[in-house]
Amino acid sequence: MIKRAIHTHLPYFLLSLGVYVVCFALGAGIFSQRLVIHPTSMAFWTTLGHNLMVGAILMVGGWLTLGMANTLYLGYNAAMLGVIVKGVAKGYGMQPLMTGVFPHAIPEIIGHILFCTLGYETWRFLQIVKKRARGEKETLYIRDILFLLVLAVALLIISAWLESTVSHV
């Protein structure tokens, strides 16, 4: 099941990852100002709720727009992170990023990329219907979608825990 879930969703995951990398680079490349940081303590449930809301917007937005809204929203979030990373690095160096952002960033980013990947399910479903109409055999496995959803939520839980306990500026 895990291998099948990865195999069938890999093109959509790579698309989401590519959008994230390009938009992060654009945000960091275009922005040249220093940013002032205001260190705050992030509560676990508040952080988790926010990240799950972003994930829900990525997933449901993608379903409703055949992958357009989730792609644009993921790109926007990536560009804003690029702006923040560049602005903080210019103003304060890498130390606040190393202690305040990077500890929780990887699971949070991967979780959101997985939610974006799941946002392409309507498009993927239409592709399966199209293949079936041509006589090709293609199956939609709900279990694979649920596995990726649980994995994305687990990553956001880990990220929220790291952000509320480990990350500090």
Salt bridges, closest charged atoms under 4 A:
GLU108 OE1 - HIS104 NE2 3.83
GLU121 OE2 - HIS9 NE2 2.70
GLU121 OE1 - ARG124 NH2 3.09
GLU136 OE2 - ARG134 NE 3.11
GLU138 OE1 - LYS131 NZ 3.60
ASP144 OD2 - ARG4 NE 2.75
GLU163 OE1 - HIS104 NE2 3.44
